[in-house]
Amino acid sequence: MEKSLIYSRIKIIIKSLFLVLFTGIIILLIFIIFFLNKDRRFVIAENLQGTQLSQFMFKVLTKQYPDYSDAYHEQSVAYNKRGLYYDGFKLLDKAVLLNPKRHLGYRGWMKLEKLKDYKGAIIDLEKLDALTPNFTDDVQGENINYLLAISYQELGNYDKSKYYYEKFFETTDSETLYLKSIVYVNYGTLLEKLNLNQEALKLYNKSLKGHFKFSEAYFRKAEIFEKLRLKDSAQHYYEKALIQYDNGSKLKDVYNEVFNELYREDIVRKIK
């Protein structure tokens, strides 16, 4: 009887402790979600990106601070990563409206990389460029001039694309070009469209002096030799392109088809 009484009291104490602990956690969560400093809440929600708690925290932040553009932007990221662009862009458009200088670049990049909306990308990127005169914007780790160059290239406006490629090279240091030698390849493909084959060949050779020996550089170089009816040289560089491709030395993105994407079948077809 006495033991039963002791066990009952222990149970009551344990339940009380759990109740206090649970109540404390709820109070702490309410404080964090609704009353903590807004910037600290933003960081917490950002680190929990993609979760329901994160989205709820961003909703609370934008309700409490309707002009908090970063919160709209970050809330949109989870939708865009899942391909839910309709919902994502509604939030992103709000962020751009509130602070265009801060968010235009990301929206332009999204239109270019995800939606392949080259006209829309150009509108956003050129608007950003106009808002930041005498300054070369960095957009998602890319020089804005390069993004504009490939956007115009995709639209077939080669003269405008060439203009932005030249601006890109003017505003980029040699170390970056050494590491990002794929740009020479992409510019070379543009020059080929303008029938400037020898100039394109020089760019492919420049690319192969860079840090990465891209399969694309060998492939485009082989195509030039094929146009010049130098079949042995073309065959040699097609084979080099295939070796580099199989070694993983090609431009790729696990999320998107990259600009001027090269596929193994393209190389094999040429070799055959």
C-alpha positions in Angstrom: 0.0 0.0 0.0 2.8 2.3 1.0 4.8 1.4 -2.2 1.7 2.1 -4.4 1.4 5.5 -2.7 5.1 6.3 -3.4 4.8 5.2 -7.1 1.7 7.4 -7.5 3.5 10.4 -6.1 6.5 9.7 -8.4 4.2 9.5 -11.4 2.5 12.8 -10.4 5.9 14.5 -10.0 7.1 13.1 -13.4 3.9 14.2 -15.1 4.2 17.7 -13.5 7.8 18.0 -14.6 6.9 17.0 -18.2 4.0 19.5 -18.1 6.3 22.3 -16.9 8.9 21.3 -19.5 6.3 21.2 -22.3 4.8 24.5 -21.3 8.3 26.0 -21.2 9.0 24.8 -24.7 5.7 26.2 -26.0 6.4 29.6 -24.3 9.9 29.6 -25.8 8.6 28.8 -29.3 6.0 31.6 -29.0 8.7 34.0 -27.9 11.0 33.0 -30.8 8.3 33.1 -33.5 6.6 36.3 -32.4 8.8 38.4 -30.2 12.5 37.7 -30.8 14.5 40.3 -32.6 13.4 40.3 -36.3 17.0 39.7 -37.7 17.6 36.8 -35.4 14.2 35.3 -36.3 15.2 35.7 -40.0 18.4 33.8 -39.5 16.6 31.0 -37.7 14.0 30.7 -40.4 16.7 30.9 -43.1 18.6 28.0 -41.5 15.3 25.9 -41.3 14.6 26.7 -45.0 12.0 24.4 -46.6 10.3 23.4 -43.3 6.8 24.4 -42.3 8.1 26.2 -39.3 10.4 28.3 -41.5 7.6 29.3 -43.8 5.4 30.1 -40.8 8.1 32.3 -39.3 8.6 34.2 -42.6 4.8 34.7 -42.8 4.8 36.2 -39.3 7.8 38.4 -40.1 6.1 39.8 -43.3 2.9 40.3 -41.4 4.7 42.3 -38.6 7.1 44.1 -41.0 5.3 44.5 -44.4 8.4 46.3 -45.9 10.9 43.5 -44.9 12.0 42.6 -48.5 14.6 40.0 -47.4 11.9 38.0 -45.7 9.8 37.8 -48.9 12.9 36.9 -50.9 14.0 34.1 -48.6 10.5 32.8 -48.3 10.3 32.5 -52.1 13.5 30.4 -52.2 12.0 27.2 -50.8 9.2 27.4 -53.4 11.6 28.0 -56.3 13.9 25.2 -55.3 10.9 22.8 -55.5 9.9 24.2 -58.9 6.8 25.9 -57.5 7.6 29.1 -59.5 4.1 30.5 -59.4 4.1 30.7 -55.6 7.8 31.6 -55.5 7.6 34.5 -57.9 4.6 36.0 -56.2 6.8 36.5 -53.1 9.9 37.4 -55.1 8.0 40.0 -57.1 7.0 41.6 -53.8 10.7 41.7 -52.6 11.7 43.3 -55.9 8.9 45.9 -55.6 10.1 46.8 -52.1 13.9 46.9 -52.9 14.7 46.5 -56.6 18.4 47.1 -56.2 18.7 44.3 -53.8 16.5 41.6 -55.5 16.4 42.3 -59.2 19.6 40.4 -59.8 18.3 37.2 -58.2 15.0 37.4 -60.1 16.8 38.0 -63.4 19.1 35.0 -62.6 16.0 32.9 -61.8 14.4 33.8 -65.1 17.6 33.0 -67.0 18.6 29.7 -65.3 15.3 28.2 -64.2 12.6 29.6 -66.5 14.7 30.2 -69.6 12.9 33.5 -69.9 15.7 35.3 -71.6 13.7 38.5 -72.4 12.5 38.7 -68.8 16.1 38.1 -67.5 17.4 40.9 -69.7 14.8 43.4 -68.5 15.6 42.7 -64.9 19.4 42.6 -65.3 19.6 45.7 -67.4 17.3 47.5 -64.9 19.7 46.5 -62.1 22.7 47.6 -64.2 21.0 51.0 -64.7 20.4 51.3 -60.9 24.1 50.7 -60.1 26.1 52.9 -62.6 29.9 52.7 -62.5 29.6 49.4 -60.7 29.8 45.8 -62.0 27.1 43.8 -60.2 27.8 40.3 -59.0 24.6 38.2 -59.5 24.6 34.8 -57.8 28.4 34.6 -58.2 28.3 35.6 -61.8 29.3 38.9 -63.5 26.2 40.6 -64.7 27.7 41.3 -68.1 28.3 37.6 -68.7 24.6 36.8 -67.8 23.4 39.5 -70.2 25.8 38.1 -72.9 24.4 34.6 -72.7 20.8 35.9 -72.5 21.2 37.8 -75.7 23.1 34.9 -77.3 20.2 32.6 -76.6 17.8 35.1 -78.2 20.0 35.2 -81.3 21.0 38.9 -80.9 24.7 38.2 -81.5 25.8 41.8 -81.8 24.3 42.7 -78.4 25.7 39.5 -76.9 29.2 40.4 -78.3 29.0 43.8 -76.7 28.3 42.3 -73.2 31.0 39.6 -73.7 33.5 42.4 -74.3 32.3 44.3 -71.2 32.7 41.1 -69.3 36.3 40.7 -70.3 37.0 44.3 -69.5 35.6 44.0 -66.0 37.1 40.5 -65.1 40.6 39.9 -63.8 42.9 37.2 -65.3 42.7 34.9 -62.2 38.9 34.7 -62.5 39.2 34.0 -66.3 41.8 31.3 -65.6 39.3 29.5 -63.3 36.3 30.3 -65.4 37.7 29.4 -68.8 34.4 28.0 -70.0 33.5 31.6 -70.8 36.0 31.6 -73.7 34.2 28.5 -75.1 30.8 30.2 -74.9 32.1 33.4 -76.5 33.8 31.3 -79.2 30.5 29.7 -80.1 29.1 33.2 -80.6 32.0 34.2 -82.8 31.4 31.1 -84.9 27.8 32.3 -85.5 29.4 35.5 -86.8 31.7 33.4 -89.1 34.7 34.5 -87.1 36.2 31.0 -87.0 39.8 31.9 -86.5 39.0 34.2 -83.6 36.8 31.5 -82.1 39.7 29.0 -82.4 42.0 31.4 -80.5 39.4 31.5 -77.7 39.1 27.7 -77.5 42.9 27.5 -77.2 42.8 30.1 -74.4 40.2 28.0 -72.6 42.5 25.0 -72.7 45.2 27.0 -71.0 42.8 27.6 -68.1 42.6 25.6 -64.8 40.0 23.2 -66.3 40.4 21.5 -69.6 36.7 21.4 -70.5 35.4 18.7 -72.9 33.4 21.6 -74.6 36.7 23.3 -75.6 38.0 20.2 -77.3 34.7 19.6 -79.0 34.3 23.1 -80.4 37.9 23.1 -81.5 37.3 19.9 -83.3 34.2 21.4 -85.1 36.4 24.3 -86.3 38.9 21.8 -87.8 36.0 19.9 -89.4 34.8 23.1 -91.1 38.4 23.6 -92.3 38.4 20.0 -93.7 41.2 19.0 -91.4 39.7 15.6 -90.7 42.6 14.1 -88.7 42.8 17.1 -86.4 39.1 17.1 -86.0 39.1 13.4 -85.1 41.9 13.8 -82.6 40.1 16.6 -80.7 36.7 14.8 -80.8 38.5 11.9 -79.1 40.0 14.2 -76.6 36.6 15.7 -75.9 35.2 12.2 -75.2 38.1 11.4 -72.8 37.5 14.6 -70.9 33.8 14.1 -70.8 34.2 10.6 -69.4 36.6 12.0 -66.8 33.9 14.4 -65.7 35.6 17.5 -67.0 32.6 19.2 -68.5 30.3 22.0 -67.4 27.3 20.5 -65.6 24.7 21.4 -63.0 22.6 18.8 -61.1 19.6 21.1 -61.1 19.6 22.7 -64.6 20.6 22.2 -68.2 23.6 24.5 -68.5 24.2 27.0 -71.3 25.5 25.3 -74.5 25.1 21.9 -72.8 27.3 19.2 -74.4 26.1 15.6 -74.3 28.1 12.4 -74.7 26.0 11.4 -77.7 27.0 14.5 -79.5 30.7 13.6 -79.3 30.1 9.9 -80.1 28.1 10.8 -83.2 30.9 13.0 -84.5 33.6 10.3 -83.9 31.5 7.7 -85.7 
